[in-house]
Amino acid sequence: RSGKLTPSQVAKNIIAVLEDCDKSTPPLRAIVQWDREQIMLMAEASTARYKNKCTLSHLDGIPVCLKEEFKVVPYHHRVGTEYLGTEPETEDATVAKKLRDAGAIIIGVSNMHELGTGTTGCNPNGYHKIPRNPYKLNHYTGGSSSGSAAAVAAGLCPVAIGTDGGGSVRIPASFCGVVGLKGTFGRISSHGCLPLSYSTVSVGPICTSVADAAIVYSVLAEPDPLCPYGLKQPKATLTNMCAPDLKGLKLGVDWTFFKACDAEILSLCEKAVDYLQSLGASVVEVFLPEMEEVRVAHGISILSEMRDFLQPDFNKHFQQLNLETRISLALACQFTALDYITANRQRTRSIGFLQEIFSTVNCILTPATASTAPRIHDSDLVAGFSDFSLTVRAMRFMQLGNFTGIPGLVVPVGYSAAGLPINLQVMTKWWDEAMLLRIGLKLEQFRHQTKKPSIYYDILA
């Protein structure tokens, strides 16, 4: 607004950075498709709006990227594969259209785990390669919205959009030390996103701060006639988000579940909970029933739905799929109709348990992940990587939100001794993202120092 900097100047900086970051050793591989002309076109239109004092929204001129799972004109809708998206897209996904209408500058589409089938971001195929964690280049970003988190952490853009069917926004945000919001199921439209799993996937932003996440949420969250799941949602608000303290709030913690993580993560997350308590909130011990059943039932649900949708791909493009994707889809075909029905009965039970718990507390707190970002091995660059025990640890605190549709927010709270980021997760009842953001804003203050990643670009410089 002051005119000291224009969207066009920022866009030129970003183009220079995009050219540079994939020439580095190893290449960052956060953004996998971008177009200089498209970026400058949007930036120049925004610069003119600022000059004429007729900006479209708080996002006008702000650089954003979208996960390759979304259709974004004029890019290829590859969804992390080598075989999809043979032609450039001619129609935007709803979220891409909304960002465009808000004046945001779409700088490109971001890397992702092939077909969203994993939690590391490991994608050795020709178009994508493995994105690097800006904090430690020989560690994974997390997945499946891997490039989105890497782009935000490395400073390429303050906002990226991802999808989350089993932690795919919140895991990479946590591994890369940034903020990740998974909206309530159906809150943000998934129209124009490949429908890999139709009962578990939510859409949400990955951002540098909770305030940024709130701004993006307020722009994107509303019913979309093209997306049936969120048609009857209540109006999205940010009520009391900026309240001065947390007095009167009850924070639910199942300590047995909470402690199922690495010692370093537990120590830091316990201190973060104490900090929230110091702001006037009370910590209430709750019991999350049947969490092992939730873990298995969520796995059956998401894998069955993905296998159903991807059955033609599995048959026709088997040789073009990464080895890990083949394993996941082969495993998925072992589930029966009875397994799927039983899993959905468990969903009904778990929703009932949560309705009861949220009648006594305002939120549930957990660590974000049970371990920090895993290391990338040389063989992964060629053959990929598959470790189900690691997947379980990455997803441990994520699955409840995907299985029942409640919203979740992960916020950085510090770093491990090795310098890898650690986040805490807040979950609230359905449609109560305002409460999530209110607690998140305060939680953000717990981390006294933000360490600059090994790879960081200052696009305002």
N, C-alpha and C positions, 0 to 999 in steps of 0.2 A: 504493500500500500504506500510505503514511503517513496517508492521509485528508486531506491538505492540498488535494487536488483530487479531484473525482469524475468518472467518465465522463459523467455528466449535465451537469456544468458545461462540460466540453469540448464536448459535443454542442451545447449552447446557443450557445457561441462559434462553432462551425462553421456553424450555421444562420445566424447573423448575418453571417458572412463570405460564405456562399453567396449571400445576398441582396445583399450589397454588391458582390461582385467582378464581377457581370454588369451592374451599373449604372455601372461606371467607364467612362471613355473612353480607349482602346477597351475593350470588355468582354473579360475574361480567357477566357471560354468553355472552361474546363477540364472542369467537370462539366456535362453536358447534361441529365441527369434526376436529380432528388432529391426526397425527400418528408419533410417535417418530422416527421410522425407516426411514420414508420418509423424515422427516426434516433433519436428520443426513446425509442421503445419498446425498442430494442436497448440504448441507453445506460442506461436505468433498470434493466433486467434486470442489466446488468453492475455498476452501482453497488450493487445489492443483494448480488451475489456478493462484491464486495470487502468490503462491510460484514460479511458472514457468513463471510469468509475461506474461500471455496470457489470461487476463480477457475478457469477452464477451461484456460487456457494463458497463455503469455507475451503472446499477442495479445489477451487479454481486455480490452475497453474501448478498444482501439486503433482509431482511424479508418482505414478503407481505402476505396478505390474500385476498380471494375473497368471495363475497357474495354468499350465498348458491343457488342463482338463476343461477349461472354458473356451467357448467359441469367441474369438476376437478377430474382427476384420483388420487387416487382410492376411492374418497369419494362418499357418497350417494347424488344424486341430488334431495333433498327433497323440496327445494323452500319454506322452512318455514312450511311445512305440516307434518302430521303424516303418510300420505298414499303414497306419491310419493317416488321415488328413492329406491325401495325395494332391488335393486342390486347395488353394487359399480359400478361407471362409468369406462368405458374402453377407452374413448376418451375425450380429453380436448376441452373446448371452445377455440375459436381463441385467446382471451386475455390470457387465462391460458397458452396456447402453446407459445405465444409471450414472456410472463414473464419467462417461463422455458428456452426458447431459449436465453434470455438475461442474464441467470445465476442467476435470483432471487430465493430466498428460499421461497417456498410456505409453510407457517406454518399451513395452514388449511383453512376451509371455515367458514364464519362468519354468525352469527344469522341474521334473517330478519323477518319483519312483514309477517305473513302468506300470501303467494301468492301476496305480494306487495300491499295489498289492503288498507293500512292505513299509517298514518303519525307519529304515536307515537312509533312504535316498540313493542307494546304490543302483546306478543305471548305466552299465557299461556299453550300451548299444551306440551305434555310429552317430546318430543325431544328437545325443544328449551328453554322454560321458558323466563322470561322477562329480557332483558339485562339492565344493570344499567348505568346511566350517571356518568362517572368518577368524575365529578365536584360535583354532589349531588346525592347520591345513592338512595334517595327516589324520584328521578325525572326520566322522560323518556329520552331516547337517541334521539328520533325522528326516523322516518322511511321513506321508508321501509328498507334502507341499515343500519339498526340499529347497528348490531354487528361490521360492518366495521368502523363506526365512533367511537364507544366505544373502539375498539382495538387500533386505532391510538391515541386517546386522552389519553388512559391509558398507552401508551408506549410499547404495545406488538409488534408493528411494525410501521415503519414510513409511510407505504403505504398500502392502502386497495382499492379494486376495487368494485364499486357499479353500480347500474342502476338507472335511473331517468326518471320516466314517469309523475310525478306530484310533483317533488321536492325531490325524494327519495335519491339522493346524497346530495343535498344542505341543506335540512332540518336537517338531523342528523349531518352533518358537523357543522351547525350553532348552534344547541342545545348543541353540545359537544365541541364547541370552537376550531375547526380545519378548514383547507382549503378544499373546495369541488369544483371540476370542472365538470360541465356537458358540454361535447363536443357538437358541432353542430350535429344535427340529422344525423346519418350515418357516422360520422367522425371516431369513434372507433367501430370496428366490434361487433355486438351483436350475431354473430353465436355461438351456443352452450349455449345460454341463453334462458330460457323458454319464448316463444313469447307471453307474456301476453297482450301487446298492441302494435300493429305494426305501429302506426303512431305518437306515442308520446314519446317512450322510447329512451333515449340516454345512453351511457356508459361513465363513468368517474372515475377518482381517488379521493380518500379522503386522504389527506396528512398532515404532520406536518407543511409544509411551501409551499409558492408559487413556490419557486425554485424546490422543490421536485415534485410538480404537473407538472411543465414544463418538467422535465426529464422523468417522466412516460408518459406524453402526447406524447413526441417526440418518445418514443419507441412504443407506441400503435397505434398512429394515422396514418393510411394509408388504401387504398382500400383493401378489402378482397373479392376474387372471390366468397366466400360462403355467402356474405352479400350484397345483391343487392343495398341497400339504399345509400351506400357511394362510389359506383364504379366510379362516375365521379367527385369526389372531387378534388379540387386543392391541390398541394403538401403542406403538413404541414410544417410550418417554425416557427422560433422564432425571426423573424426580429425585430430589434430595442427593443427587450424585456428589455435589460439592459441600455437603454438610461438614461442619468444622471438626466433628469427632465421630466416634462410633458408639456413643452412649445409647444404651438400651438394646443394642443388637446382640443376638445370641449366635455364637459361632460353633457349629457342631463338629466334633472330631471323634472318629472311631480310632482310638489310639492303637489297637492291635493292627488294624489295617494300615494306619498312618506309618507305623514303624517298619513295614515290610519294604525297606529300601536300604541303600548303602549308608554306612555310619556317617559319612561326611554330609550327605544330603539330609539325613535325619536331624543331625545337630543344628544345621543352619535353619531348617524348616521349623523346628521347635522354637528357636529364638524368634523367628518371624511371627509365629502364633503368639508368643509372649508380647511382642511389640504391639500387635493388634489389640491385645487385652489391655495394654497400658493406655490405649486411646479411648477406653470406656466400655469396650465390648466385654461380654462374659463368655468364657469357653465352657460349652456343655458337652459332656461325653455322650455320644450316641452309639448305637449299634447298627451297622450296615449288614443286614442278614444275607446269607446265601451268595456271598461274593464269588466263591469258586463256581457256583452254578451260573452266575452272571457272566463270568469269564468264558465258560464253555458255550453258553447259549448265544452270547454275542458273536463268538467265533463261528458257530454254526450258521447264524443268521447272515452275517456279512459275506462269508465265503460261499454259502449256497446261492445268495442273490447274485454275487459276482459271477459265479460259474454259470448260472442260468443265462445271464446277459451275454457272457463271453463264450458260450458254447460254440457258436460258429467260428469265432476267432481261434479258439483252441484247436479246432479241427483243421481249419484252413491255413492258419499262420503259425502253426506249432514251431516250425524251424526258425521263425523270425523272433520268437519270444525269448526273453532272457531265461536262463536256467531256473532262477528262483521263481519267476512267474509260472513256469511250467509245473514246478513242484507244488506251489500253492493251489493252482487250479486242479491239478491231479488229486491232491488231498481233498479238495472241495467236492469232487464227484463221488467220494465215499459216503457222504451224508445222505440219509434217506428222507422221504417225505415225513415220516414219523419223527425223525430228529428235528426237522424244521418246525413242525407243529408243536412239539414239546418245548422247543426253544422259545417260541412265541407265547406259550402259556407261562413260561418263566418271566417273560417280559411283563405280562399282566401282573404277576405277583410282585415283581420288583417295583413297578410303578406304584402299586398299592403301599408297599413299605415306605417309599419315598414321600408319598402324600402324607403319611402319618408322621414321618420325621420332620418334614417342612412345616407341620402344624406346631412344632415345638422350637425349631431353630430357623434363623434367617438364611444360613448357608452351611455348606459342608466344606471343610478344608482338608486337603491332602498334599503331599509332595506332588510335583508334576510328573516326574519319572522316577523309577527306582534306581537308575544309574545314570551317569553322565554319558556324553556322546562317545560311542565306541570308535576304536581305531580303524583306519583304512589299511588293509594289507595289500602288498603288491599284486598278489594273485587276483584280488577283487577287481582290479582295473580291467582284467581280461575275462575272467569267468563269472564275475559277480560274487555275491555273498549271501549265505542263508544260515541263520542260527535261530531256531525257534525259541530257545531259552532266553536269548537276548530280546526277541520280539515281545515275549511275555513280560519281561521286565520294563520295556519301554511303554507298553500298553496298560500296565497294571492299574494305574489310577485313572485311565482314560475311558475304559470300556463302559463304565456305569452311565456316563453322560451320553454316549452314543446309543446304548441299548435302550435307555428310557427317554431320550430326547431332551434332557435338561441342559441348560447352558453352562459353559465352563470358561474360566479365564485363567491363563497362566501368566505370572508376573515374575521377573527376575528378582532373586533375593541375595545373590552372591555367587561365589566361585569355589571350585574345589581347589585342593592344594596344587593340582596340575594346571590350574588356570582355566578349567572348563566351567561354563555357566551352570547354575542351579536355579530352578524356578519353583514357586509354590502355586498350587491350584485352588481356586475358589469355585464352587458350584452352587447354584441357587435353584429355586423352583422354576417351573416352566414360565416363560415370558417375563421373568424378573431380572432382565439384564441390567436394569438401572441399579439394583442392589449389588450386583456383581461388580459393576464399574465403581460404585461408591466405595466398596471395600478395597477394590484394586488400587484406587487412587491413593489410599492410605498405606496399603502394603508396599507400594512403590517407594515410599519414603524410608522404608526400613534399610534399603541398600544404600550405604553411605557413599560408596564410590562406584562409578561405572568404569570398568577397565576398557580401554580402547582395544578392539580386536587387532590381530596381526595384519589383516587386510582391512583397511578402512579408507574410503574415499570421501573427501569433503566436497560435495557438489555445489556448495555455496561459496567456496573459496575463489 
